[in-house]
Amino acid sequence: MSIADVKNTTEHKMQKSLESLRVDLAKVRTGRAHIGLLDHVQVEYYGSMVPVNTVANITLIDSRTLGVQAWEKAMGPKVEKAIRDGDLGLNPASQGDLIRVPMPALTEERRRDLIKVVKGECENARIAMRNLRRDANASLKELLKNKGCSEDDERRAQEDIQKLTDKYVAEVDKQFAQKEIELMAV
């Protein structure tokens, strides 16, 4: 393993952590509806649990309402129950084959709670970045010990890893600031 391999691997893993954070933040509900909101809601389908979007079509009716239409008529009530029982605080209502899912307005208290959740997610992402930095530095020390690089190369590589860590932590902070603004917008 070379210094370039260590840097590339670390950057790749940091990028993955950032993507994971973006996915987690997308699940945190704002006052607006979006079809990705129901991605992690599971429904029972012939004995196994599957995501709602694999058994139903999810559409945006307006900015505050989702429309969910099960592909099989018998799945309608199961999908409705899965959405209601999900941890999103949604109350779906059936209209024939279509299940309307209105987004309730967020209270000030609920917004503050959601910001705390987002802050926790971002802190976990920062911790992941620091752990990746620690692992990369350990790999560099191992390279130095096995005479795979000089002390100067190892020190420069550690500085590069630190710059990479700073860059990704700043990106996490930027994601937090955007989500906070989004949540506080009425």
N, C-alpha and C positions, 0 to 999 in steps of 0.2 A: 504494500500500500504506500502511495506517495502523498506528499503534502497536497497536491492538487486533488487527489481522490478524497482526502479528508475534507477539504474545503467544499468540493462539489456535493459530497454526501450530506454535509451539514446544511448547506444552502437548500438542497432538495427537501430535507426533513423539515427545515424551518418553513419552507413554502407550503408543505403539507399541513403543518400546524396552523398556519394562517388561513388556509382554505377551510380547515375544520372549524376554526373560530367563525368564519363567515357563515358557514352552514348553521352553526349553533345560534348565531345572532339572528339569522333569518327566521328561526323558529319562534323568537320572542315577538309576541304580537304587539303591533301598534294599533291605532284606531282604524286603519285601513285594511281591507280584505286583500289577500293575494293567494293564488292557488297553491303555493308551496306550504301554506299554513297547515294543511291536513296531511302532509307527507309522512309524518311519523305516527299517525293514527292507524291502529291495527284493527282489522275486522276478521271474524271467523268465516272461512270459506271452505266448505267441505272438510272440516276437521283440522285445518291448519290456519294459523294467523298470517294474514297478508296485509300490506298497506292498502288503504282505501282506494288510492289511485290505480290499483291493479284490477279492481272490480267495478269501478264507476268512473264516469267522466266528470271532471271538476271544471267548472267555468266561473267566470266573474260576471255576475249579473249587473252590479254597479259597484261603486267604490267601497261600499260597506256591506255587500251581500255576496256570498258564494252560492252557486247552484251545483248540486251534486245529483247526478242521474246514474243509478245502478244499471249495469248492462243486463242483468237478469232481474225480472220483476220480484222474485222471492228475496233478493238481497236488499231491497229498499229498507225494510224495517231494521235489519241487522246493521246496515251502514249508518242509519239514523241513530241507533243506540250506541254504536261505537264512537260517533262524533260527540254525542251527549256525555258519554262516560269518559271521554278523553280528558286530559288535564288542561284543556284550553279555556274552559269556562264558557263554552258555546252552547246555544240552545236551538238545535235545528227543528224545522217544522216541515211536514210533508204537504205537498200540494199535488195530488195525483202521483205521477211517477217522479216528479222533481222534488228534491229536498232542498229547501231554502235555508241557508245558514247565515243569519244576520250577525254582524259584528257589534257587540254591545259597546257603548261609549266607555272609555277608560276614565275612572275617577282619579283624582290627584294622588290619593293614597296608593292606588294600584300602579300608577305610573312610577311612583317612588320605589315600590317593591320591585317592579320590572327593571328599574335602573340598578338596583342592588344585585339582581340576578345577572345582568349584563356585566356589571363590575366584577363579579365573581368569575364569570366565563373569561373575561379579559385577563384577570390575574392568573388564572390557570394557564392561559396561553403564554403569558410572560414567564411563568415558572417553567413551562415546556421549553421555551427558547433558552433559558439559562441552563437547563439540564443538557440540552443539545450542545451548548458551548462547553460545558464541563466535559462531556463525552469526547468532543473534538480535541480539547486540550489534552485529555488523557491519551488519546491516540497519537497526538504529536509528541508527547513525552516518551511514549513507547517507541516511536520512530527514532527519536534521539538516542534512547537507550540502546536500541539495536543498530545504531550507527547508520540509519537510513537517511539522516540529514544532519547538517551542522547546527550548532547552537544558534547562530545568527538566523539561519533559515527557519528554525523552530520558533524563535522569538517573533520574527516578521509574520509568520503564519498565525501565531496567537493573536497578534495585533489585527490581522485581517479577519480572523474569526470574531474578535470583539467588535469590529466595525460592522460585520454582518449581523451580529446579535443586536447592536444598537439600532441598525436599520429596521430589523423586523419588530423590535419592541416599539419603535416609533410608529410603525404601521399598525400595530395592535392598539396603541393609544389613539391613533387617528380613527380606527374602526369604532372604538368606544365613544369618542366625541360625536361621530356621525349618528350612532344609534341613540345616544342620549338626546341629541337635538330632535331626532325623529320621534322619540317617545314623548318628549315634552311638548311637541307641537299639538295644538288642539284642533 
